[in-house]
Amino acid sequence: MSFAEIVDGPLWYLSATVFVIGVLWRLVGMLAMGSKTDFSAPRATGTAGALRINITRFFPRADFWSRIKLQTIAGYLFHLGLFALLFFAAPHIEFYEQRVTGFGWPALPEWAFILVSELAFFGLLLLILHRMLHPVTRAISDRGDYIGSILLFLVMLTGCLALARAHESLRVIHFFLAELLLIYFPFSALMHTFTFPFSRAYMGAHYGRRGVKV
């Protein structure tokens, strides 16, 4: 069995299984922890606070904007660009149809695909540089943060190189790196992709019940 056959076959099923089981395990474990009973008199509903903070936290506070302008813009470029690439890039839709969903949906036109990929790639580079150069983010970042960032960088880089489909080896390398990312994902800070609504909701409900706006 060649390396390409391993990547397209056993390693794909292994990485997908680890990803799905790992994500579910982390989510179930987090939700099973529950929360302590709050015996204080409520001033407002926690549900409203949970919903409000999940909406408002998508936008930076005005009093913080001047200090977090770079990472906010870079974050939007990367996260929105990556979302568009993952779910609306023609090669990915074709892959999902063949391997995951059994059906496809309309894809981005090629010019939009190229533009979005460049913006997402630029945003990721800015975030990596900010993590490395800013004294605060450098101090709170650990090895796992850099591993996740490097894996994302390599997956996106090889994806751009494989776009022309000039060499099959580029597609195989891109797929292999994506599988490594799937395996690493549930055990890293990248899990915030799934956990951030719950953590925000918990904080919003906690403070909202006390009538505190956050």
C-alpha positions in Angstrom: 0.0 0.0 0.0 1.4 3.4 -1.1 1.6 6.4 1.1 -1.2 8.1 -0.9 -3.4 5.0 -0.4 -2.8 5.1 3.4 -3.6 8.8 3.5 -6.8 8.4 1.4 -7.9 5.2 3.2 -7.0 4.0 6.8 -5.5 7.3 8.0 -8.6 9.3 6.9 -10.9 6.9 8.8 -8.7 7.0 11.8 -8.4 10.8 11.9 -12.1 11.3 11.4 -12.9 8.8 14.2 -10.5 10.4 16.6 -11.9 13.8 15.8 -15.5 13.0 16.2 -15.1 10.9 19.4 -12.6 13.3 20.8 -14.8 16.3 20.3 -17.9 14.5 21.7 -15.9 13.3 24.7 -14.6 16.8 25.5 -18.1 18.4 25.1 -19.9 15.7 27.2 -17.2 16.0 29.8 -17.6 19.7 30.0 -21.4 19.6 30.2 -21.3 16.8 32.7 -19.4 19.1 35.1 -22.5 21.2 35.6 -22.4 24.3 37.7 -22.9 25.1 41.4 -26.3 26.0 42.6 -26.7 29.7 43.0 -28.8 30.5 46.1 -28.7 34.3 45.6 -31.8 36.2 44.7 -31.9 36.6 40.9 -32.1 40.2 39.6 -32.6 39.1 36.0 -32.8 35.8 34.0 -29.6 34.0 33.3 -30.9 32.9 29.9 -31.1 36.4 28.7 -27.5 37.1 29.9 -26.3 33.9 28.1 -27.9 34.9 24.8 -26.8 38.5 25.1 -23.1 37.8 25.7 -22.9 35.2 22.8 -24.0 38.0 20.5 -22.2 41.0 21.9 -18.8 39.2 22.2 -18.7 38.9 18.4 -17.9 42.7 18.5 -15.1 44.4 20.4 -15.9 46.8 23.1 -15.4 50.4 22.1 -13.1 51.2 25.0 -10.8 48.3 24.0 -10.8 48.9 20.3 -7.7 51.0 20.1 -5.7 48.4 21.9 -6.9 45.3 20.1 -7.5 46.6 16.6 -4.8 44.4 15.0 -5.8 41.1 16.5 -9.5 41.9 16.0 -9.2 42.5 12.3 -6.8 39.6 11.8 -9.1 37.4 13.8 -12.1 38.2 11.6 -10.1 37.8 8.4 -8.9 34.4 9.5 -12.0 32.9 11.1 -14.5 34.1 8.6 -12.2 33.3 5.7 -11.5 29.8 7.1 -15.2 29.2 7.5 -15.9 30.2 3.9 -13.0 28.0 2.7 -14.1 24.9 4.7 -17.7 25.0 3.6 -17.9 26.9 0.3 -14.7 26.1 -1.5 -15.4 23.8 -4.5 -12.7 21.2 -3.7 -14.0 20.9 -0.1 -17.6 20.6 -1.2 -16.6 17.9 -3.6 -14.8 16.1 -0.8 -17.8 16.3 1.6 -20.1 15.0 -1.1 -17.9 12.0 -1.8 -16.8 11.2 1.8 -19.1 12.7 4.3 -22.6 14.0 3.4 -23.4 12.3 0.1 -24.6 15.6 -1.4 -23.2 19.0 -2.4 -24.2 22.6 -2.4 -23.3 25.8 -4.4 -19.6 26.8 -4.2 -17.8 30.1 -4.3 -16.7 31.2 -7.7 -13.0 30.7 -8.3 -12.1 34.4 -7.9 -13.9 34.6 -4.6 -12.2 31.4 -3.4 -8.8 32.8 -4.2 -9.6 36.1 -2.5 -11.0 34.5 0.6 -8.1 32.1 0.9 -5.6 35.0 0.6 -7.4 37.0 3.3 -7.7 34.0 5.6 -4.0 33.2 5.1 -3.0 36.8 5.8 -5.1 36.9 8.9 -3.5 33.7 10.2 0.0 35.1 9.6 -0.9 38.3 11.5 -2.2 36.2 14.5 0.9 34.0 14.6 3.2 37.1 14.5 1.1 38.8 17.2 1.4 35.7 19.4 5.1 35.5 18.9 6.0 39.3 19.2 3.5 40.7 21.7 4.8 40.3 25.2 1.5 39.4 26.8 0.4 36.8 24.2 3.9 35.4 24.1 3.8 34.9 27.9 0.5 33.1 28.0 1.1 30.9 24.9 2.4 27.4 25.4 3.8 24.8 23.0 0.3 23.5 22.1 -0.8 26.9 20.9 2.2 27.1 18.5 1.7 23.5 17.3 -2.0 24.3 16.5 -1.0 27.5 14.7 1.8 25.8 12.7 -0.5 22.9 11.7 -3.2 25.3 10.5 -0.5 27.3 8.6 0.8 24.2 6.8 -2.7 22.9 6.0 -3.6 26.2 4.4 -0.3 26.6 2.6 -0.4 23.2 1.1 -4.1 23.7 0.2 -3.2 26.9 -1.7 -0.3 25.0 -3.5 -2.6 22.1 -4.3 -5.3 24.4 -5.7 -4.0 24.1 -9.3 -4.0 20.3 -9.0 -0.8 20.2 -11.0 0.8 17.5 -8.8 -1.0 14.7 -7.0 1.7 14.8 -4.3 0.6 18.2 -3.2 -3.0 17.0 -2.6 -1.7 14.0 -0.7 0.5 16.2 1.6 -2.4 18.6 2.1 -4.8 15.8 3.0 -2.1 14.2 5.3 -1.6 17.4 7.2 -5.4 18.0 7.5 -5.6 14.5 9.0 -2.9 15.3 11.5 -4.9 18.4 12.4 -8.0 16.4 12.9 -6.2 14.1 15.3 -4.6 16.9 17.3 -7.8 19.1 17.4 -9.8 17.5 20.3 -6.8 17.6 22.6 -5.8 21.2 22.0 -7.0 24.8 22.5 -8.5 24.5 19.0 -11.5 23.0 20.8 -12.6 26.5 21.5 -14.3 26.2 18.0 -17.0 24.2 19.8 -16.7 25.2 23.4 -16.8 29.0 23.2 -20.6 29.3 23.0 -20.9 27.3 26.2 -18.2 29.2 28.1 -19.7 32.5 27.0 -23.2 31.4 28.0 -22.0 30.3 31.4 -20.4 33.6 32.1 -23.3 35.6 30.7 -25.8 33.6 32.7 -23.7 34.0 35.9 -23.5 37.7 35.6 -26.9 38.2 34.0 -28.6 36.6 37.0 -27.0 39.3 39.1 -28.1 42.1 36.8 -24.5 42.8 35.7 -24.0 43.6 32.0 -20.8 42.2 30.5 
